[in-house]
């Protein structure tokens, strides 16, 4: 059995011992044996793990980590200036409220007392706790009536708010997780969601902090787009206004330095709710009231009072992409007309479908640019194009100048829409909703911005690049992998897309892996080896060695009976150098669309999220009947094979002793490592950003060229071209000795912003065995030579 020593205790002790003496990051006190999770229960279809060759081949899963307040549907790392370790910000639906605002703990307790967790025939008993009942008046209906506009609320991720861990309802639905807190990863050796209880959540509660309304947030950021700026601030565009597909005009900003949200106008719905929780006073005086006086949620001024930073178009499920120059491009998204109201009638809601409201759904075709320097947005009316929700996009260098770049997005229809196209609903809206194609088009953002006819509707400044054989809409994660040479040249810029949609209606998932290299003169998608299992909504995480970890995924489109056919449990490893996929260890918790995964500074991967109601499905290994009410939010650490030197032995890791806090374009920087620098065979930086719904556009792996500085090395560079020269034409320099010992690497910075966008990165060095160090936090500063768009 493992001796479970807190990961965060080891992190903190390492940082206190020296600047980055991180060999103790994983405690040497841990025993490394096979998984110690209990055997599966009877009656399910869970089968034993078939990857049994050892941790150095299969990797290893740690026990479950309770996640407080919300599911990690949206998640990313946030960095304070010069901080050694990040924190994690994550959220799910209702970020501007607490769980208790949406769900009544007394009802949950009553359901538990009545056998909700023991009666295997009844499921979703906790839905009764959602404050969206059939009749107006009183707390049972209060949130639906006063905040949600009377729309159907017992659907989607709203059902995940009620939880059997009743204390969690007191927390904001947005949370900060301090991963270096001594209690952060404390656990009781449990591998099954159904086994987690209040005592488990008490173990690490001190590592979590409310980050929604408590931090000044006034809006529901569920299904928003997000992009990180060079200073670490997080830009969040759009989101969720009342019911699904109803978008936000809002641009919200989170500041990691203060751990607060930028001031935005407060909706009267939220302000009234705080003054009169659950409408207690309102209903006492008027039992039939449907909203607070003067605050009808169906009036846009009630839920979205104007801010100067607002977008021109409201969006739900948009993509936000950080651009060179610290701007943010917004693509796609949908909206609906909330003025139509709920239907057939909001009270009572038996059979309520809100059909007319849903029929008003339309796609936003106009890109917008957010400028954080002015806190304003600019609509590119001249560059309209339809994309599916959450289009995958990538900034691509197209020439030698810092301003030679475009944004390439996948999933657009093969043809532009004519002005009189029946799918266009009075431009700029489009009712077209698929099927989509694998068409990839690149937008000349600078050209569109400088166009004197920027405000004239058009479908200009897009160039077709390539096509994928199958559709790639709202299904399929990507990984961005770039390798740079010592001369500043991009040796390769590969984007890998995992899975696709096939079939006559483009709605069946596939096993396909396809890769395009934008550094080629004529970029084309090339088929790679298949994934091990058909599935949608995989998560793809670029690792420090340039391989890609693929996790989670579901196939719910076919009438499959077997639990493991419906849920992809094994982790997979894609090697872009060979195009092959390898099966790794198998998790005990299935996750799908609303799952998430992040690379952490210790080179492990945290897998988390998905709807609480989906975490104990039928066939679950510990509770085969399955029951949504048994689900609780949690995450799980996966340790990839590169962290092990044998079946049961942890690898000795290279150590970064010293590295700069900031690096700049078109230069080099030195990194001091423990021991001989010639042991280091690879250096990479990985940009951190925010992920959701398999959208991972902001995270980027960049392999850097380097050489050993001084007498330690062999004089050869490591950049793929076999040359050992610096950019000034000179070879090795210096005496090779660090001021406090250790070897020194001279590493070439990226030349151009589109090779590696400004922002916060994790710097890794890897030894000859491919073992990564713990990351050093570095910030790639904004490129002053790149001219800002005006």
N, C-alpha and C positions, 0 to 999 in steps of 0.2 A: 504493500500500500504506500502511496505517496505520503511523504511528510509535507503538508501544504504550508509552505512559508510564504508570507505575503509578498507578492511581486513588488508592490510599491515600497515596502520596507527595504528591499534589496536595492531599488532605484535610489532611494534617498540616501542610504548608507554609502552607495557608490559615489554619489555626488559630493558627499561630505568628506570622503576619504581623499579625493584629489579632484582636479579639474574634470577629468573624465576617465577615471580609473574604473572601468565598468565590467571587469571580469566577474564582479560579485553581483551583477545585475540579476542573474539567476543564482539563487543561493546554492552554494555547494552542499548544503545540508539536505537537499532534496534527494530522495532515492529515485532512480529512473528505471521503473519496471513497466510492465504492460498496464494497460488501462485497468483501473480498479472499479469501474462502474459495475453496478449489480447486473445480473443476467436479465434478459427481457422477461416480461410477464407472459403468462399463458394466454393463448387465444389471439395473439397478434400475428402479423406477418413479417416482423422485423427479423432479419437474419444476421448471423455473426459477421464481423468485419472480415473481409477477404484479403485485406492488405495486412499481412502478418509478418513481413520480413524485418520489422524493427523500426524504431523511430527515425533512423537515418535514411530510410526508404519511404516510410509512410507519413512521417510527422506525428504529432501527438496533440490530442485535445485535452484541455484542462477542464475542471468542473465548472458548472454554471455560475455566473456572476449575476446577482439580482440587479436590475436596473430600475431606478426609482422614478416615480412621477408620470412617466410616459414610455411608450415604445420608441425605439430609436429609428423611426421612419426617415427622418432627416438627421444627419450627423456629420460632424467633422471636427478636426483639431483646431484649437484656437491658441495663439501664442502671445504672450506678453513680450515686450521689448527685451531682448537678450536673455530671455528665460531659457534655462537648460531643458525644461520639460514642458509640454503643452498640457492643456486641459481639453476636455471634450464637451462640445455643446451639442445637444440633441433635442428633438421635439417630435410631437405627433399632432393630431387634430386638437383644436381648442387651446392653442398656445397662450391665448390671452385670458384664460380662466383656469381655475383649479378643478380637479376631478370632482370635488364635492358639489361644485356648481352644476355639473351635468348629471351626476348620479347620486342617488340618496342612499347613504350607508345603512340606514335603518331597514330599508327594503331588502338590501343584500343580506343583511344579518337574518332577517325573517326567512328569506329563501333558504339560507344555509340551515337554519333551525328546522325547516320543513323537509330537509333532505336533498337540497339541490346538488350537493357534492357526493352523495352516496346513491341516489337513485339513477341508475344507469340508463333509464329510459327517457328521462327528461333532460333536455339540453337548452342552453341559452335562457335559463331561468333568470339570469341577472338583467336581461333586457327590461324587465319590469321596473328596475330601479332608475332607468333613464327618465329625466324630468321632461317627458314628452308624451304624456298619456293622452287619452281620448277626449278629455273634456277641459274646457278653459276654467281657470280659477284654481288657486292653490298651488302649493309647491310641486305637486306631482306633474304639473304641466308647465311649470314656470319657465324653464329654459327655452323650450320649444316656442312658447308664445311670445316671450318678451325679448329674446335674443335671436332666435332662429327664424322669426317671421312666420311661424305656423307651418313651415315646411316639415315634411317627414324627417324625423331625426333618428328613428330606430333603423338604421341602415349603415353599411360601410363601417369605417373605423370608429364611428360613434359608439358602436357596440363594445368596443374594447375599453371604454372608460370605466365601467363598473368592474371591480376586482375583489377577489376574496381576501386580499391583503388590505383591509379597510383603512389602515393608517395612510396608505398611499394616496387616498382621495384628498388628503389635506395639502398636497403638493401642487405646484404649478405644472402645467402640461409641457413646459419647456424646462430643461435641466442643464446644469453644468456639473460634469463629472471630473473630479480632480484625480487623475490616474496616478499621481505620485503621493496621494494621501496614504498614511500608514494602513488605513482600513480598506483601501479601494477594492482590493481583490480578495478580501477575506471570504472564505466559504467553508462549507461543511461537507465537502467531497460529494456533492450531489450532481448527477448527470441528467436527471429527468425533470422536466418542468413541473409535473404533477407533484413531485416530492418537495418542492420549495414551499416554505411557510413563513410565518411572521418572524420566527427566530433567524432565518436566513437573511431576511431583509434588514434586520437589526444589526447584523454583523458589519455591513459597509455603509450604513446610512449616513455616517458623518462625512463621507467623501462626496456627497451630492448637495447641490444648492439650487433653490428655485431661481429660474432665469426668465420667467414670463412676465406676468403683471408686476411681480416683485421687483423686476429690473426695469420697469417702465414701458413694457410692450402693450399695445392696444389692439393688435390685430391677430387674426388667425392665420398663421404662416404655413398651414398644411397645404401641400401640393404647390409650393412656391418654387421659384428658381433662385439660385444663389451663386455668388462668385466672390472670391477673396481679393482684396486690394493689396498693394505693396506694403502698406503699413499694418496689415493684419486685420483691418476691419472687414466685416462680412456684409456684403450687399445682398439683400433679399428682395426679389421683385415678385409682385403678384401674391396669390394665395387664395384663401377660401372665405367667401362671404356668404354666410348661412349655408345653403345646400351645395352639393357637388356641382362642378362646372360653372359655378357662379364666381367670377374672378374678382380680384382686387386691383385697384389702380395704384396701390401703394408701393413705395420703395422704402423699406425699413433697413436700418443700419445698426449692426451690433459692434460695439467697441470692446475688444478683449482687455484693453488696459484698465478700463473702469468696470467691465462686466455689466454694462448697461446698454439700453437701446437709445438711439437718437430720438429727440423729442418729435412727436407727431401728434396731430390733433386727435383727441379722444372721442370716440363715438358716444353718443348719448345713451346707447344701449348698455355699454359697459359702465359708464358713469352712474346711470340710474341703478343698475344692478348692485353696484358697490354701496350706494346710499340706502337702497332698500332691497337687500338680498332676498331672492326668491319671490319678490313682489309681495312680501308679507303685508306691508301697510297698504299697498295698492289693492290687493284682493280683499282685505278687510273692509275697505270702504266701497269697493266695486267688484263683487265676485265675478262678474261677467267680463271684466276688462280683458282686452286682447293685447294691449301694449301700454307702456308707460305714457302718461299724458305728453303730447307733442313729440313723441319718439316712436313713430311707426317704422319698424324694421324694413318695410317694403319701400321706404323712401331712402334713396341713396345717401342723403345728407345725414340720416340717422346712423348708418353703419359705416360710412366713409366720408366724413367731413373733409373738405379740400385741404391739401397741403401743396406747397409750391413744387415739391419734389414728385408729385404724382405723375404717373405715365399718362399718355393720351388715351390708351386703351386698357381696360381691365383684363386681367389674365389669370387663368387657372391652369396649372401644368405648363408654364413657360420654361424655356431654357435660358440661363444667364451665362455668358462667357466673358471672362476677364480678357481684356485686349491690351496690347502694347500701349503705353501711355497712361495706364491706370484708368481706362474707361471700361464700361461694361456694355456688351451687346445683348439685347433681349430678343429672342426668337420665339414665335409660335404662341401656343396657349389657346384656351377657349374661354367663352363667357356665355352667360344666359341672361334673359331679361327678367329680373326679379320683380318688376312691377306687375307681371302677370299674376303673381301670387300662387299660393298652394291650391291644389285641386285634387278631387272634385270639391271638397270643402275642408278647411283645416280642422274643424271640430264637428262631429267626431271624426277620427282618422282611419276608421276601418276601411281597408282597401285603398288608402290614400296613395296615389302614385305620382302626384305632381306632374302629370303627363304634359299639360300645356306648357308648363315652365320648362320641362326638359326638351320639348320640341323646339324651343327657341335657341338651342345650342348652336353656336357658330364659332369658327376658327378665326383667330386674329392673323391677318396676312402681313401686317406692317411691322418691320423690325423697329426697335427703338434703341437709342444710345443713352445710357445714364452717365453723367459726368459728376463724379464726387467732388470736384473742385468747385462747382457751382451749385450742386445739389439740384440739378435740373435734368430733364430728359428731352431728347430730340427724336421725333418720329421721322423715319426714312420712308416717306410716302412713295418715293420713286423706286423702291426696291421690294415691292410686295412679292410674297411667295407663300404658298400653302405648305405647311409641314404638319406631321402628326404631333400629338402632344409629346412634350419632352424630347425634341429632336436632339440627336447626338451631334456635337459640333467640335471642331478643332481649328486652332489658329495655325496657319501654315506659312512658312517663309517661302517667298516666290522670287527673290532676287538678292543682290548683295547689300542693298541699303537697309538701314534699320526700319524704313517705312515700306519696304517691299514685303507685304504680307496680305493674306486674305483669310476669311473664315469659311471653312468647308463643312457642310452639314449633309447628313445622309437621311434618306427617307422621303424626299419630296416626290410628288407625281412627276412623271416623265416629261410632261408638257406644261408650259405656263397656261393660265386660264385666260380666255378671251374676255373682253369687257362685258360681253353679253352672255357669258357662260351661265347656264341655269344654276350652277353650284354657287355662283356669287350672289350674295344677298345684299345688294346695294353696297358695293365695295365700301370699306375695306374688309367686310366680313364674308366668310365663305361657309356654306353649309356642307360642302364636300367633306366626307369623313371616311375616305378609303373606298376600296383597298389602295394602299400606297405601294410604292415600288422601292427598289434599292438605289434609286438615283442619287448621286452625290453632286452637289452644286456648291460653288465657291463664290462668296460675296466679297466684292471689292469695297470694303467699308469706307476707306478713305475716298475712293471715287464717288461713292454715293453721298458722302458728307459734303464734298466740295462741289457737287453738281448744282448749278444755279437753279435747276428745276427740281430741287430736292422735295419741295412741297407739292409737286404735281404728281398725281397718281400714275404709277407705271410699274412695270415688272422688269426693271433694268438692273445692271451691275452684277448679275448672276452669270456664272460660266459653268457649263456642264463639264465634269471631270471624268467620272467613271460610273459604272453601274454594277450593283451586286445582283446575282441571279435571283435572289429572293427578296421579299419585303423586310424592312427593318424598322417597323414602327412600334414604339412603345412595347418593347420586349427584351431588348438585347444590349448588354453592356459593352463598353469599349475599353481598351487599354492603349495609352499613348506611350510609345517607346522611341526615344531619340538617342542617337550616338553621334558625338562630335569629335572631329579630328583636331590635331594640334595647330593646324593652320586656320582654325575657325570655321572650317567647312562642315556642313552637315553630311555625315557619312550615310546616315539613314534616318528616316522619320516614319516609323511604322505605326499604323493604327489597326488594332485587331478588334474584330467584331465577333461576339460569341452568340451562337444560335441565330435564328431567323424565323420568319413566318412563311409557311408554304400552304399548299392546298388551293382549291378552286377559289375560295373566298379569302385566302391569305390569312387564315386564323389558326393554323396548326403550327406548333413549334417544331424546330428541327434540331439536329446535332451539329449543324454546320459551324465551322470556324473559318473566317475569311480575313485576309490581311492585305492592306495597301501600303505602299511605301511612297510617300509624297516627295522623297528626295530623287526618285527616278524621273527621267525626262518625260516619260509618259506613264503616270501612275495608273495601275490597274489592280483590281482585287484579284487575289489568288487564293484558291481553296487550300486549306490546311487539313491536318488530320481531324477527324470528327471528335466531338465530345463523347464521353462514355455513355451518355443517356440523353434522350430527348427531353427538352425542357425550356421554359420561358423564365424570364426574370432572374437569371443568374446574376451574381455579383463578381466583378473582375478586379483584382488588386495587383498592380505591378509591384514586384518584389525587388529588393536591392540588387539581386543578381540578374535582373532583366527578364526573368521568367514571370509568368502571370498565374496567380492563384485564382481559380474559378470555384465558387461555392454557392450553396443554396440552389434554388431552381425548383420549378414544379411543372407537371404536365397534367392539367385538369381538363383538357379538351377531348380526351377519348374516354370511352366507358371502361376504364381500367379498374379492376377490383383490388389489386395488390397495392398495399401501402407504399412499398418501395418503388413501384412503377409510377405512382402519383407524385412522390416526393424524392428529389435527388439528394441523397444523404452523403455519399462520398465526396470529399474535396478532390479537385482535379488540378493538375499543373500543366500549363501550356509552355512549351519551349519554342520561342520564335526562330531560333537558329536551325531547328530541325522540322518545325511544323507539327510536332507530335504532342499528344495529350496523354498524361500519366495519371492513373488512379491512385489516390492517397487514402489516408485514414477516413473513417466514417463517423459523422456526428450522430448524436442521439436526439437532436431537435431539428425538425424540418422547418424551413423558412422560405417565403416566397416573395411576392411583389413588394411588400412593405418591409422586407428584411433589409439589412445593411451590413457592410463590412468595411473596416478601416485598418490600414497598416499603422502599427504603433512604433515608437522610436526604438524599441528593443528588437525590431524586425519580426515580431509576431503579428498576427492578424486577429482583430477582435470582430467576431461575427455576432450580430445582434438584430433586434427588431422583429418585425412582422406583427400582424394584428394579434393581440392577446388571445382572441377567440380562435385563432388558427394554430396555436402552439401545442395543443393536445388533440390532434385529429384522430379520427377512427384509424385503428391500426397502430397507434402509439405504443412503443415497446414496453412502457411501464403501466399504461392504462389503455388497453386495446379497444374498449368501447368508444373512447374519445369523448370529450365534453368541452365545449368552449368555456364553460364556467371554471374549469380547472386551470386555464391558462393564466400565467403571470409574466410580466415583462422580464426578460433576462438576456444576457449575452454570454459568449463563450470564446475563450482564447484558443487559437490554433497555433501551434509551434511548427513551422515548416521543417522539412528534413535537413536543410542546411545548418540547423542549430545542433545537430547531433553528429558525432564521429563514429558511432557504432549503434547496434540495436538498442542498447540500454545506457549509452554513454553520451553525455553532453560534450559538445565540441568546445575547445579552447578558442576564445574569440579574439580577433585583433582589437586593439584598443587605441582610440583617438585620445592623445594626451592634450593636444592644443590645436585649435583651429579658430579662424576669425569668426566674429559674430555676423559680419556683413561682407558680401563680396560684390564686385561690380562687373559690368560687361567689358569685354576687350582687354583683358589683363590676365593675371595669374595670382594665385594665393598659395601659401604654404600651410601644410598640415603636418603636425608632429605625431608620430605613432610610437607605441611602445615596441621596443625591439628593432630588428632590422627592417628598414623601409622596403628592401627588396622582396620581402615576403608578400607585399601588397600587389595584387594583380589586377584589381579593378576598383574604380572610384565612381560613385553615382550620387546624384542628388534627386530627391523625389519631392515634387511640389505637393503641398497639402491643401485641400479644399474641402467642399462639402458634397456629400453624396445623398441620393434618394432615388427610389424607384428604378434602380439599375442605371441611373444617369450619373456618370463619373467624369464629366468633361474637364473639370478643373485640375485633376490630379495628373501629374506627368512625371515619367521616369526619364532622366537624362544621364547618359553615360559620358563621363568627362575624360579627356586625355590627360596624361600626367607622366612624370618621370621622377626617378629618385634624385634628390638633390644632394650632391656631395659624393663621398667615397664609398658609400654603402652599396650602390647599385651597379648595374651592368652597362649603364650609359644608354640603354634603349628606352625609347618612349613607349607608352601604352595607349595607342589611339587608333589602332586598326590599320595604320598605313606603314608600320614598321620603322618609322623614323623617330629619332630621339632628339629632335630639335625644338627649341622654343620658338615663339613667333618672331623673335628678333634675329633668328638665324644662328643663335649661339647654343652651345651644348650645355653641359652641366655647369653649375656655379656653386659657390659656397664651399664650406668644409664638411657638410653633411651631418654636422652635430647640432642637435637642439640645445637650447640654453640650459635645459635640465636633463639632458640625455634623450635617447630615442632617435629614431630615424625621421627624416624629413622628406615629404613629398611636395614637389612643385606641380600644382594642378592648374590647368588652363580653364579660365572662365568661359562661359558662352560668349559668342561675339554679338549675337543679334537677339532682340527681345522675343521674336517668334520661335527661336530655338528653345528658349526657356523663359517663360514669362516671369516678370517681376513678382516677388512675393516670398513667402516663407517655405523653406525646404528642410528636409532631413538629409544630412550628408552621411553617407556610408562608405567605409573602405572594406574590401573583401580580400581575404588571403588566397594563397594558391589552391586551397581546398574549396574555395567558394563560400567560406564562412564569413558572415557579415559582422561588423562591429555594431555596437549600439550607436545610434545616430547622434551627430552633433547638429544642433539647431543653427542654421545660417539663413540670413535674409539676403536675397538677391535684390539689390537696390534698383529703383526706377532708373531707366536709361535716359540720361539727360540729353543724349544726342538724338533720340527719337523725337521728332516734332509732334507735339500734341495736336489732335484734331480740334478744329474750331467750328 
